Amino acid sequence: MISIINYKDTRSGFGAGLLEAGKNNPDVFALCADLIGSLKMNDFVKAFPERFVQTGIAEANMIGIAAGLALSGKIPFAGSFAAFASGRVYDQIRVSVAYSNLNVKIAASHAGITLGEDGATHQMMEDLGLMRGLPNMVVLNPCDYNQTRQATLAAAQYYGPVYLRFGRPVVPNFTPEDQPFEIGKAILCREGKDVTIIATGHLLFHALEAAEELLQQGIEAEVINIHTIKPLDTETILRSVSKTRRVVTAEEHFCNGGLGDAVCQLLSCHLPTPVEMVAVDDHFGESGEPEQLMHQYGLDTPHVVAAALRVWSR
């Protein structure tokens, strides 16, 4: 059984981590494009008003200011919705942050299909691919409140560009509060011998639920928590797949460009293996309740189980 501590949104994990990082280091700054409440930055703003910049709805300017702060030795966290924090300002991130290898942290909230009612224009499902493609960029996609808090603290301590992705809905909070978080190091959540399920973000909980259902069918699934999309923990993945020889990847992202692509690239070079991807196919989303959309677009527990059964039969 999966032990659920409570239910919380991952954006609140970012807010808690940002406040803690600010207390730990006076060089931590925060910037926001008119979304303080949505990104749960309120406590940081209240505690450190002199270290906060409200840019308004001017995301490109926000990234430019963050780059300037980084050049002056500060550690800026620039926050907005993922659709704006990655897509609207891609040129600024590419040139002013990644190319210059500056110590800027991009906090991208409301990512994926679970943004829900705001619809396709705001449901950013290509951001991991965009950020993965940038040299120097670290890409983090934690799974729950506790891990998002830890990821925020790790990003503050890491020197260099970081893209930190998190979400809007309340989801199970199930990882230990004190679980170590190391950038680039995956976490083996469950051992198995028949199929490897490699999951990231909100899909990790569904992967663990799927593993329990598969066990009832005599299939032992190994589950890996990939909280860092880049750099990818190739050693952990190859060690697991060399045992199971079957893979399912699970992510709240398009099939193109995300975790599934990264894993397939790795395996094609080192260990050719059958792979099934649980991800959104090549089309945009729509407005709806997050749970309904997760099912409609093939991202919930039954779809992870079905993918594992398909790869098992190959």
N, C-alpha and C positions, 0 to 999 in steps of 0.2 A: 504494500500500500504506500502511496505517496503521502507524506506528512505535510499538510498545508498549515502554515503558521497563521495566516490571515489572508485577507484579500485587499490589495492595494494597487494603485496605478503606478507604472514605472516612472512617470514624470515626477511623482512625489519623491521617488528614490533619488532622482537627479536633484531636486530641491534640497533634500536633506544632505546629500553629498556635497553640493555646492556651498552650503552654509558651513559645514564642517571643514571643507578645504579652505574657506575664507578665514576661519578661526585658526587653522594650522599655519597659514602663510599669508602675511600682509600684502604679498604681491599678487594675490588672486583678485581679479576684477571680473565683473559681469556686465554684459551688454545685452540689450533686448530690443526687438523691433515691435514694440507696443503690445507685448504678450506676456507681461509679468505674471499675471494670475494663471494663465494657461500653462506656463512653464514652471510654475511653483517657485518663482524667484523671490516671492514676497519677503520671506524671512531674511534672505541675504540683503535685500534692499533696506530693510528696517535696521539690520545690524551694522551694515557698512554702506551708508548712503554716499559717502565720499569715494567709494570704489565701484559705483554703478553708473552706467551711461545708458540713458533712454534715447535711442536713435529715432524712434517713431517708425513708421512704415517706410523704411529706407534701408533695406537689407544690404545693398551693395556698399552704402556708406558705413554700415555697421562692420562689415568685414574689413574695410579700409582702416577704420578706427582701431579695430582689434589688432591689425597688422602693426599699426603705429605703436600701440601699447606694448606689443611683443618686442618691438625694436628698442623700446626704452626699458626692457627688463621685466615687464609685468607678465602675468599669466592670465590672459583674457579668455573668458567663456562667452562666446557669442551665440545667443539663442533665438530660435524662431521655429515655426512649423517646418517639418522636414521638406515639404514642397518648396518652401522659400529658402531654407537654410542650405539646400544643396542645388536645386534646380535654378532658382532665380539668380543666384550669385555664383554660378559655376565659374565664370571667367575670373571673378575676383579671387575666389578660392584657389583656382589653378595658378594664377600669376603671382598674387600678393602673398599667398600662404604656402602652397605646396612647392612651387618653383623656388621660392625664397627660403623654404624650410624653416618657417617661423613657428614660434611656440604658441600657436593659436588653437583653442579648443572650440569646435563647432558643435553646439548642443541642438540636436534635431528632434523635436517632439512631434507627436501626432503622426507618426509614420505608419505606413501600411494600410491595409484594407480596414483595420479596426478603428480608424478614424470615424468610420460609420456614416452618419447622416450628412456630413459635409460633402460627400460625393467624390466623383472621379478627379476633379481638378485639384483636390487637396490630398487624395489618397496616394502618397508618394511611394511607389513600389519599384523604382529604378535607382534609388539613391545609393544603395550599396554598390551597384555596378559603377555608377559615376565616381564614387569616392575610391573604390578599389583600383580604378584605372589611373589614379594620380600617384606619381612617384612621391615618396616621403610620407604619404598619408597613412596613419593607423586608423583602422575602422573597427569600432566596437558596437556590439548589438546585444546587450545583456537581456536576461530572461525574466526577471521579476524585480520587485522593489529593492530587496536586499542587494542583489547583484548590481543594480543600476547605481545604488549608492556607492558600492565598492568601486565600480568602474569609473565613476566621477572622481573619486579620490585618487585612483590610479592614473587617470588622465592628467590631473593636476601635478602629479609627481613626475610624470614622463616629460622629457624635453622634446618637442617637435609637434607637428600638426596632428590633431586627433579629430575624427568624426565620431560623435557619440550619439547613437540612435535609441530613442525610447518612444513610449506610446501613451495614448489617452485613456484606454478603458481600465477599469478595475479588474485585475486578474489574480490568480492564485500567487501568493508569496510563499515560496516553498524551499528556497535555498537557505542554509544557515547564515545567520547574521554575521558570524565571524569567519565564514569560509574565505580562504585566501583567494585573491584575485590577482593574477599575473598576466599582463598583456602578452598575447601570443601563446599562451599555454592553456589548452583545452582541459576540461574537467570530465573525467570518466564517471558518469552517474550510475551506470548499471552494467554489469558484466554479462556477456552472452557469447554463444558460439555459432549461431546460425545466420544472423544478419546484423549489420551495423547501421544504426539510425543516427545520422549526424544532424543535429538540430540547433537552431539559433533563435534568440528572441522569444516571442510568445509561443512559438511552436515547440519549445522544449517540453513544456508541461504536457502537451498533446502527445509528444513522442514517448514520454514516460507512461502515460495512460495506455498508449498503443502497445507498449512492451508488456504491460500486465495482461492485456487482452490476448496478445499473441502467445503468451505462456500457456494460456488455457487451451490453445490449439497445438501445444507441443513445440512451439518455436521460441527459442531463447534469443532475445534481441539484446545486443549491446547498445547502450545509448551514450552518446558523446555530446556534451554541451560546448558548442563552439561560440563563445562570447566574443572572440576576436576573429573577424573575417579576414583581416590583414594586419599583421603577418599571420598566415595560417599555420596551425600546429600540424605540420606534415608528419612529424614523427609519430604522434598519437594516432592519427588517422591510418597511416600505413601499417602500424602495429596491429590495430584492430582488424583492418580489412584483410591482412595477410592470414588471419585466423578464420574470419567469417566468409570471405569471398563473395559477399552480397552487400549492397549499400542502398540505403534510402536517405536522401537529403530532405530537410524540412525547413521552410522559411516563409515568412510573410513578405514576399517580394516576388517580382517577376522571375520566371525561369531563366531569362537571359541576364547574365551579368552578376548574379549574386553568389550565395554559398554553393549552390548546385554546380554552377559553372566552375567555380574555384576547385571544388572536389574532383570534378570530371577532368579538369586540366591536369591536376596532380596524378590521378590514377592512370590516365592515358599515357603519361610519361614513365611511370614507375611500376604500376600494377594494374593492368587492364582488368576491369571488373564490371559486371552488370550493375547499373545504377537506375533507380527510379527517383524522380524528383517530385516532391510535394511542394508546389509553388503555384503562383498565378500564371496561367497561360498568357499568350501574347495579346492581351486586350485589357482595356481600362476597366475600372470598377464602376460602382453605382452607389446611390444613397441607400442606406438601410441600417438596421441594428447590427452591431459588430458580430454577434454570435451567428446571426442569419447569414451575413456575408462570408464569414469564415467557412460555413458549411457550403454555401452556394458556389464559392470559388475553390472548393476542394482543399481546405486547410485544417480541418478539425480532425479529431481522433480517428473516426471511422476511415477517413481518407489516408491517414498514415498507416493504419492496419492494412487497408487494401493495397497500398503501394508495397508494403513488406511482403504480402502474399504473392503479388505479381513477380517481384524480384526473386522470391523463394522458388517459384515455379520455372524460372528461366534456366 
